[in-house]
Amino acid sequence: MQRSHFRFPVIQRRLQSFRKRQHAIRDGPIETFD
């Protein structure tokens, strides 16, 4: 159970970064990569 607890935040972070990239591509140039 501890594994999933530690793995969950990583997946969420990846999802957020993926969404940010999609938004950046839609808006135009990619400048936010922090």
Secondary structure as UniProt FT lines:
FT   HELIX           2..27
//
